[in-house]
Amino acid sequence: MSATGPPDSQFDPDAVQAKYQKERDKRLIPGRAAIRDLTADTLFARYREDPFTPFVHRDPIAEELDVAVVGAGIAGTVVGAQLRKAGIERISLIDQAGGIGGTWYWNRYPGVMCDVESYIYLPMLEELDYLPTHKYAFGDEIREHLERIAEKYDLTSDALFHTGVTSAEWDEHGARWIIRTDRNDVIRARYVVMAVGILNLIKLPDIAGMELFKGKSFHTARWDYEYTGGDMHSRMDKLADKTVAIIGTGASAIQCILPLAESAEHLYVFQRTPSAVGVRNNRPTPPDFSEGLPPGWQRQRMYNFHQVLDGQDVEDLVDDGWTHYEARVWNPRRHPGMTKEEFILQAEKEDFEIMEAHRRRIDETVTNPGVAEILKPYYRYLCKRPCFHDEYLPAYNLPNVTLIDCPAGIERVTERGLICNGEDYEFDCLVYATGFEAEVTPLSRRAGHEIVGRGGLRLADKWAGGPATLPRPFHSRHPRALTCGVGC
């Protein structure tokens, strides 16, 4: 799946490194990486509110469980289903959201989709006798599939939605976890499963003047369709006479920029660092896809995907940007007789060729050379989360889209817009497509509550230096879990 064919640029490692370093230095501005802690920031706590499901008051619950599952996304739903299959009855999923779905519950922005193949991403396809409609699923299909799993295994009747855990403490005498929530529930459980995910903490930049803006503003993970009109797949009719600004050009932004451009009178896109956007080539699932598939086909396809990423010489069943680009970066070719230095240089050259293919794709797609140059990513392939999309780059050919290059970030927000590069921009609506806190965020923070084990030992203290499994005799690299298309 080469984007545009063989490279036509001469690889000069010194020149490439100098260019990458120069681009990096533009973005190392003190304070520009600061974010607001929405768990404590009362001024912007509204950004976390649920716009999709009304809050229903209920009485506090006191109950005994076999398993409490904190989180009702993919992990929590699948764990719950497997526990049900094992005959465990007293299970409760606990989630701050108003329903099943996790990141796919919250992320309902226009165009939301996953860029990992749906046949390996959506869980339990065989158990539910379901095939996704496209090679890469849209967000609502993923959420609805998770809801079907929850319905099949009766996970919603005892679930506690719009409920946040405030503490989980081990009771040594009773041999139970005591779980308390923000709705005054007290739950005793033999086991607690932490399924809080890695895309659950909205990242909102700390920009001077944010509180002054008098227009509408929200994060992509809490899309306000009451303001924009439309839905995930239809035109946002209420934006027809509006000027909209979006901050960010990462995984979430590249999906919603075209729908915004097609709906708004004008769209400003503020980009700090461009993404490497590869070919997606989404397409409907062929009618004969399931013919001849043996039992266990999904597990085998998942395993095959990771075999390819790990550099094993097997047939590539998925055959997409991940298995072509990422696998190549992880496993650069090493020819017999190569020295260590030659191998390192070869790896750098292969990375350069991949990035050159992405940059050429921009030149071939974006008609304005100046805009095309701004969109080009100058860094190693995995320095920023790779993206895949077919409609993002053509959006910049629309006359009502203005791309603003701001590697040093936004200077300040004003009552009517923002200031960037010394220029004043005015608009009606500001969308923060600024993603989520990084995967390295400690579990104790992701969980959002104190976890206290035997002897009063806090998990945050136990894992202060990072989590670890049992000691291993050697280091073994396993493929990392691929993230979805939303907001990285």
PLY file of the C-alpha trace (Angstrom):
ply
format ascii 1.0
element vertex 488
property float x
property float y
property float z
element edge 487
property int vertex1
property int vertex2
end_header
0.00 0.00 0.00
2.66 2.49 -0.99
1.04 5.92 -1.05
2.44 7.14 -4.33
5.19 4.84 -5.56
8.97 4.77 -5.08
10.74 7.77 -3.54
12.36 10.30 -5.83
14.34 12.17 -3.16
17.97 11.50 -2.33
18.35 10.40 1.28
20.85 12.59 3.12
20.73 11.60 6.83
22.43 14.77 8.04
20.05 17.00 6.08
17.01 15.00 7.20
18.01 15.16 10.85
18.69 18.88 10.60
15.27 19.50 9.04
13.50 17.40 11.65
15.38 19.14 14.45
14.50 22.57 13.06
10.79 21.68 12.91
10.94 20.26 16.44
12.56 23.40 17.84
9.69 25.53 16.48
7.32 23.66 18.77
9.31 23.54 22.01
7.70 26.61 23.53
7.61 26.80 27.36
4.09 26.41 28.66
2.55 25.37 25.35
2.08 21.77 26.54
0.18 22.83 29.68
-3.29 21.34 30.04
-6.22 21.97 32.37
-7.03 19.31 34.93
-10.76 18.95 34.31
-11.16 16.75 37.38
-10.43 19.80 39.53
-10.99 22.81 37.25
-14.46 24.02 38.20
-14.43 26.73 35.52
-14.17 24.21 32.68
-15.69 21.13 34.34
-18.67 21.55 31.99
-16.52 20.16 29.19
-16.93 16.72 30.82
-20.73 16.78 31.05
-22.73 14.18 29.14
-24.68 15.78 26.25
-26.10 12.47 25.01
-28.04 10.85 27.89
-30.12 12.68 30.51
-28.98 12.25 34.11
-31.49 10.24 36.16
-31.50 10.57 39.93
-31.62 7.35 41.95
-31.24 6.20 45.52
-27.81 5.05 46.73
-27.09 1.33 46.34
-25.58 -1.03 48.90
-24.88 -4.47 47.46
-22.55 -7.46 47.40
-20.95 -8.45 44.07
-18.69 -11.14 42.78
-17.07 -8.73 40.31
-17.25 -4.96 39.94
-16.03 -3.77 36.54
-14.98 -0.12 36.47
-15.55 0.98 32.89
-18.15 0.01 30.28
-16.12 0.39 27.10
-14.75 -2.42 24.98
-12.64 -3.90 27.79
-15.35 -3.73 30.45
-18.07 -5.04 28.15
-15.98 -7.98 26.92
-14.86 -8.85 30.46
-18.49 -8.76 31.57
-19.52 -11.01 28.69
-16.78 -13.53 29.42
-17.70 -13.59 33.11
-21.30 -14.27 32.18
-20.17 -17.10 29.89
-18.25 -18.53 32.86
-21.43 -18.53 34.94
-20.73 -15.47 37.12
-24.03 -13.75 37.89
-23.33 -10.95 40.35
-21.57 -8.48 38.05
-21.92 -4.74 37.75
-20.36 -2.39 35.21
-19.74 1.09 36.64
-19.16 4.04 34.34
-19.38 7.83 34.35
-21.01 7.68 30.92
-24.74 7.31 30.43
-24.39 3.96 28.66
-22.21 1.31 27.07
-19.35 2.21 24.75
-16.48 3.88 26.56
-14.60 6.13 24.13
-17.21 5.22 21.48
-19.94 6.47 23.79
-18.29 9.84 24.24
-16.86 10.41 20.78
-19.81 11.11 18.50
-18.35 13.93 16.48
-19.22 14.04 12.76
-17.23 11.49 10.77
-15.97 9.58 13.81
-14.47 6.26 12.75
-11.84 3.67 13.61
-8.72 3.22 11.49
-7.97 -0.28 12.71
-9.71 -2.87 10.56
-13.22 -3.58 11.88
-12.91 -7.36 11.47
-10.18 -7.40 14.11
-11.21 -4.34 16.14
-14.85 -5.08 16.93
-14.87 -7.82 19.57
-16.85 -11.07 19.62
-18.03 -10.95 16.02
-18.45 -14.71 15.84
-20.32 -14.93 19.14
-22.84 -12.37 17.88
-22.87 -13.66 14.29
-22.16 -10.14 13.05
-20.03 -8.68 10.28
-19.22 -4.95 10.21
-20.60 -3.06 7.25
-17.21 -1.60 6.22
-13.55 -2.54 6.44
-13.17 0.39 8.85
-16.20 0.96 11.07
-17.78 4.28 11.93
-18.23 5.17 15.57
-21.95 4.54 15.87
-21.61 1.02 14.48
-18.93 0.22 17.06
-21.03 1.61 19.91
-24.14 -0.25 18.74
-22.17 -3.49 18.49
-20.97 -3.10 22.08
-24.56 -2.44 23.13
-25.59 -5.71 21.45
-22.92 -7.59 23.41
-24.16 -5.99 26.63
-27.74 -6.93 25.77
-26.87 -10.53 24.86
-25.06 -11.07 28.15
-27.42 -8.97 30.29
-24.84 -6.41 31.38
-26.99 -3.27 31.46
-29.74 -4.21 33.92
-27.31 -4.12 36.86
-24.93 -1.50 35.46
-24.39 1.79 37.26
-24.20 4.54 34.66
-23.49 8.22 35.30
-21.64 6.93 38.33
-18.05 7.68 39.24
-16.04 5.55 41.67
-14.49 7.71 44.38
-12.53 5.01 46.22
-11.76 1.30 46.19
-10.25 -0.08 49.38
-9.44 -3.65 50.34
-11.12 -4.83 53.55
-8.69 -7.39 54.94
-11.10 -8.72 57.54
-14.00 -9.26 55.14
-11.79 -10.17 52.16
-13.73 -7.78 49.96
-13.14 -4.58 48.06
-15.20 -1.68 49.42
-16.16 0.59 46.54
-17.68 4.01 47.11
-19.13 6.24 44.41
-20.11 9.84 43.85
-23.76 8.77 44.25
-23.16 7.47 47.77
-23.19 3.83 46.73
-21.30 1.33 48.90
-20.45 -1.87 47.03
-18.62 -4.89 48.35
-16.94 -7.02 45.69
-14.71 -10.10 45.69
-12.91 -8.80 42.63
-12.52 -5.43 40.92
-11.61 -5.17 37.24
-10.14 -1.84 36.18
-11.28 -1.32 32.59
-10.89 2.45 32.45
-9.18 2.54 29.04
-6.56 4.90 27.65
-8.81 7.47 25.94
-10.92 8.59 28.87
-9.31 11.84 30.05
-10.09 14.83 27.85
-7.01 16.92 27.13
-7.88 20.60 27.13
-4.98 23.00 26.58
-4.42 25.78 29.08
-4.56 28.85 26.85
-4.71 32.36 28.22
-8.15 33.94 27.95
-10.14 30.74 27.38
-12.73 31.82 29.90
-13.35 35.07 27.99
-14.73 33.56 24.78
-18.43 34.43 24.44
-19.22 32.14 21.54
-19.88 28.40 21.70
-17.00 26.08 22.57
-16.71 22.35 23.26
-14.34 19.39 22.95
-14.77 16.83 20.16
-15.43 14.15 22.82
-18.56 16.03 23.90
-19.94 17.20 20.54
-22.84 19.64 20.89
-25.34 18.74 18.16
-27.93 20.95 19.81
-25.75 23.86 18.71
-24.47 22.51 15.38
-27.55 20.61 14.23
-27.25 17.43 12.20
-25.68 14.25 13.47
-22.64 12.01 12.91
-23.55 11.42 9.26
-25.64 14.41 8.15
-25.03 18.07 7.45
-24.87 20.31 10.52
-27.48 22.74 9.28
-27.24 25.18 12.19
-23.67 26.07 11.15
-24.66 27.34 7.71
-24.19 30.99 8.69
-21.44 30.38 11.25
-17.68 30.77 11.21
-16.08 27.86 13.05
-12.54 27.37 14.35
-11.00 24.04 15.22
-7.78 23.65 17.20
-5.84 20.50 16.36
-5.06 18.30 13.37
-4.72 14.91 15.05
-6.79 11.74 14.78
-10.10 13.34 15.83
-9.68 16.52 13.84
-8.86 14.88 10.53
-12.18 13.05 10.71
-14.44 16.00 11.50
-12.78 18.76 9.47
-14.50 17.88 6.18
-18.00 17.63 7.76
-17.37 21.01 9.41
-16.18 22.51 6.14
-19.24 21.21 4.32
-21.57 22.65 6.99
-20.08 25.98 8.10
-19.88 29.24 6.22
-16.15 29.30 6.94
-13.73 27.05 8.80
-10.41 28.02 10.35
-8.09 25.10 11.13
-5.32 25.88 13.62
-2.50 23.38 13.27
0.48 23.09 15.58
1.99 19.87 14.22
0.75 18.19 11.03
-0.18 14.52 11.06
1.15 11.83 8.76
-2.06 10.88 6.97
-1.87 7.66 4.99
-4.29 6.06 2.55
-7.34 4.59 4.25
-9.18 3.08 1.28
-12.32 2.26 3.21
-14.89 0.10 1.45
-18.03 -1.94 2.18
-17.63 -5.47 3.42
-17.93 -7.79 0.39
-21.10 -9.93 0.37
-18.99 -13.08 0.21
-16.58 -12.09 3.00
-17.85 -14.73 5.42
-17.95 -17.58 2.92
-15.60 -20.34 3.94
-14.46 -18.68 7.17
-13.66 -21.40 9.71
-14.58 -21.22 13.40
-12.07 -19.02 15.21
-11.40 -16.93 12.10
-11.46 -13.61 14.01
-8.92 -14.68 16.61
-6.68 -15.99 13.84
-7.00 -12.72 11.93
-6.10 -10.74 15.06
-3.10 -12.98 15.63
-2.05 -12.62 12.00
-2.20 -8.83 12.31
0.25 -8.87 15.21
2.44 -11.43 13.50
2.82 -9.05 10.56
3.53 -6.09 12.83
6.13 -8.18 14.61
7.94 -8.86 11.34
7.04 -12.51 10.91
7.02 -13.90 7.37
3.31 -14.73 7.07
0.48 -13.82 4.72
-0.82 -10.31 5.45
-4.57 -10.80 5.86
-5.33 -7.21 6.90
-3.13 -5.55 4.26
-3.40 -1.89 5.24
-1.32 1.07 6.35
-0.55 -0.44 9.74
0.82 -3.66 8.30
2.75 -1.82 5.60
4.12 1.28 7.32
4.24 0.50 11.02
5.45 -3.05 10.49
8.23 -1.72 8.26
9.33 0.85 10.84
9.34 -1.71 13.63
11.14 -4.26 11.53
13.47 -2.57 9.03
15.22 -4.84 6.58
18.54 -6.21 7.79
20.66 -7.71 5.06
23.30 -10.38 5.77
26.65 -8.91 6.75
25.27 -5.53 7.82
27.10 -3.80 10.65
25.12 -2.21 13.48
25.79 1.23 12.03
24.63 0.16 8.58
21.46 -1.34 10.02
20.65 1.86 11.94
21.19 3.91 8.79
19.00 1.50 6.80
16.23 1.85 9.39
16.44 5.63 9.19
16.32 5.50 5.40
13.22 3.31 5.39
11.48 5.65 7.83
12.42 8.59 5.59
10.97 6.84 2.54
7.66 6.27 4.32
7.45 9.91 5.36
8.42 11.06 1.86
5.53 9.00 0.46
3.17 10.79 2.86
4.58 14.17 1.88
4.24 13.41 -1.82
0.63 12.41 -1.30
-0.01 15.90 0.07
1.56 17.53 -3.00
-0.57 15.35 -5.27
-3.81 16.09 -3.38
-3.71 19.70 -2.17
-3.85 22.19 -5.02
-2.40 25.19 -3.16
1.39 24.65 -2.86
1.64 26.90 0.19
-1.08 25.00 2.04
0.46 21.70 0.96
3.81 22.68 2.44
2.22 23.56 5.78
0.55 20.14 5.91
3.77 18.18 5.45
4.99 16.28 8.52
8.74 16.45 9.17
9.56 13.87 11.83
10.03 10.11 12.20
6.93 8.07 11.42
6.02 7.07 14.96
6.90 10.37 16.64
3.22 11.31 16.32
0.27 8.95 16.11
-0.08 7.93 12.43
-3.45 8.61 10.82
-5.31 7.21 7.82
-7.99 9.11 5.91
-9.10 9.67 2.33
-11.19 12.86 2.63
-9.06 14.96 5.00
-6.49 16.38 2.60
-9.01 17.24 -0.17
-10.89 19.37 2.39
-8.15 21.99 2.06
-9.10 22.51 -1.57
-12.46 23.93 -0.51
-12.66 27.75 -0.75
-14.15 28.17 2.74
-11.31 26.40 4.58
-8.33 28.36 5.92
-5.37 26.52 7.42
-3.37 28.48 9.98
0.14 27.21 10.73
0.95 27.87 14.38
3.83 25.66 15.56
4.31 27.88 18.61
0.65 27.43 19.55
-2.24 29.80 20.22
-1.23 33.03 21.96
-4.54 33.73 23.63
-8.30 33.39 23.31
-10.41 36.53 23.19
-14.11 37.31 23.62
-14.71 36.91 19.89
-11.97 34.54 18.76
-8.25 34.05 19.29
-4.84 35.50 18.53
-2.31 33.40 16.66
0.99 34.52 15.08
0.03 38.07 16.08
-3.15 37.90 13.97
-6.67 38.29 15.37
-9.23 35.72 14.18
-12.95 36.00 14.93
-15.50 33.19 14.83
-18.75 31.96 16.34
-17.77 28.49 17.50
-14.53 27.01 18.81
-13.95 23.24 18.68
-11.11 21.79 20.72
-9.87 18.71 18.84
-7.04 18.33 21.31
-7.40 14.66 22.13
-6.78 12.85 25.37
-4.07 12.56 27.98
-1.31 10.29 26.73
-1.19 6.53 27.21
1.59 6.96 29.78
-0.81 8.63 32.21
-0.65 6.55 35.43
-3.53 4.13 35.98
-4.31 5.74 39.32
-5.06 9.00 37.50
-6.98 7.30 34.72
-9.10 5.50 37.29
-9.97 8.84 38.86
-10.09 7.45 42.38
-7.92 6.15 45.18
-7.12 2.42 45.09
-5.88 1.09 48.43
-4.79 -2.52 48.84
-3.45 -4.71 51.63
-1.83 -2.91 54.52
-3.14 0.44 53.30
-0.75 0.47 50.32
-1.95 2.86 47.64
-1.69 1.66 44.04
-0.27 5.09 43.14
2.62 4.42 45.55
3.09 0.79 44.54
3.40 1.82 40.89
5.13 5.14 41.48
8.00 4.03 39.25
5.65 2.55 36.67
3.69 -0.71 36.60
5.53 -4.00 36.17
4.72 -7.67 35.77
6.72 -10.52 37.28
10.46 -10.40 36.44
11.39 -11.89 33.08
14.74 -13.44 32.12
14.96 -11.33 28.99
13.26 -8.37 27.38
10.58 -9.35 24.90
8.93 -6.72 22.73
5.30 -7.34 22.03
3.20 -5.29 19.59
1.52 -2.45 21.37
-2.25 -2.19 21.39
-3.29 0.01 18.51
-5.38 3.03 19.41
-8.64 3.96 17.49
-9.18 6.96 15.09
-10.39 9.36 17.80
-8.25 12.14 19.31
-4.72 10.90 19.91
0 1
1 2
2 3
3 4
4 5
5 6
6 7
7 8
8 9
9 10
10 11
11 12
12 13
13 14
14 15
15 16
16 17
17 18
18 19
19 20
20 21
21 22
22 23
23 24
24 25
25 26
26 27
27 28
28 29
29 30
30 31
31 32
32 33
33 34
34 35
35 36
36 37
37 38
38 39
39 40
40 41
41 42
42 43
43 44
44 45
45 46
46 47
47 48
48 49
49 50
50 51
51 52
52 53
53 54
54 55
55 56
56 57
57 58
58 59
59 60
60 61
61 62
62 63
63 64
64 65
65 66
66 67
67 68
68 69
69 70
70 71
71 72
72 73
73 74
74 75
75 76
76 77
77 78
78 79
79 80
80 81
81 82
82 83
83 84
84 85
85 86
86 87
87 88
88 89
89 90
90 91
91 92
92 93
93 94
94 95
95 96
96 97
97 98
98 99
99 100
100 101
101 102
102 103
103 104
104 105
105 106
106 107
107 108
108 109
109 110
110 111
111 112
112 113
113 114
114 115
115 116
116 117
117 118
118 119
119 120
120 121
121 122
122 123
123 124
124 125
125 126
126 127
127 128
128 129
129 130
130 131
131 132
132 133
133 134
134 135
135 136
136 137
137 138
138 139
139 140
140 141
141 142
142 143
143 144
144 145
145 146
146 147
147 148
148 149
149 150
150 151
151 152
152 153
153 154
154 155
155 156
156 157
157 158
158 159
159 160
160 161
161 162
162 163
163 164
164 165
165 166
166 167
167 168
168 169
169 170
170 171
171 172
172 173
173 174
174 175
175 176
176 177
177 178
178 179
179 180
180 181
181 182
182 183
183 184
184 185
185 186
186 187
187 188
188 189
189 190
190 191
191 192
192 193
193 194
194 195
195 196
196 197
197 198
198 199
199 200
200 201
201 202
202 203
203 204
204 205
205 206
206 207
207 208
208 209
209 210
210 211
211 212
212 213
213 214
214 215
215 216
216 217
217 218
218 219
219 220
220 221
221 222
222 223
223 224
224 225
225 226
226 227
227 228
228 229
229 230
230 231
231 232
232 233
233 234
234 235
235 236
236 237
237 238
238 239
239 240
240 241
241 242
242 243
243 244
244 245
245 246
246 247
247 248
248 249
249 250
250 251
251 252
252 253
253 254
254 255
255 256
256 257
257 258
258 259
259 260
260 261
261 262
262 263
263 264
264 265
265 266
266 267
267 268
268 269
269 270
270 271
271 272
272 273
273 274
274 275
275 276
276 277
277 278
278 279
279 280
280 281
281 282
282 283
283 284
284 285
285 286
286 287
287 288
288 289
289 290
290 291
291 292
292 293
293 294
294 295
295 296
296 297
297 298
298 299
299 300
300 301
301 302
302 303
303 304
304 305
305 306
306 307
307 308
308 309
309 310
310 311
311 312
312 313
313 314
314 315
315 316
316 317
317 318
318 319
319 320
320 321
321 322
322 323
323 324
324 325
325 326
326 327
327 328
328 329
329 330
330 331
331 332
332 333
333 334
334 335
335 336
336 337
337 338
338 339
339 340
340 341
341 342
342 343
343 344
344 345
345 346
346 347
347 348
348 349
349 350
350 351
351 352
352 353
353 354
354 355
355 356
356 357
357 358
358 359
359 360
360 361
361 362
362 363
363 364
364 365
365 366
366 367
367 368
368 369
369 370
370 371
371 372
372 373
373 374
374 375
375 376
376 377
377 378
378 379
379 380
380 381
381 382
382 383
383 384
384 385
385 386
386 387
387 388
388 389
389 390
390 391
391 392
392 393
393 394
394 395
395 396
396 397
397 398
398 399
399 400
400 401
401 402
402 403
403 404
404 405
405 406
406 407
407 408
408 409
409 410
410 411
411 412
412 413
413 414
414 415
415 416
416 417
417 418
418 419
419 420
420 421
421 422
422 423
423 424
424 425
425 426
426 427
427 428
428 429
429 430
430 431
431 432
432 433
433 434
434 435
435 436
436 437
437 438
438 439
439 440
440 441
441 442
442 443
443 444
444 445
445 446
446 447
447 448
448 449
449 450
450 451
451 452
452 453
453 454
454 455
455 456
456 457
457 458
458 459
459 460
460 461
461 462
462 463
463 464
464 465
465 466
466 467
467 468
468 469
469 470
470 471
471 472
472 473
473 474
474 475
475 476
476 477
477 478
478 479
479 480
480 481
481 482
482 483
483 484
484 485
485 486
486 487
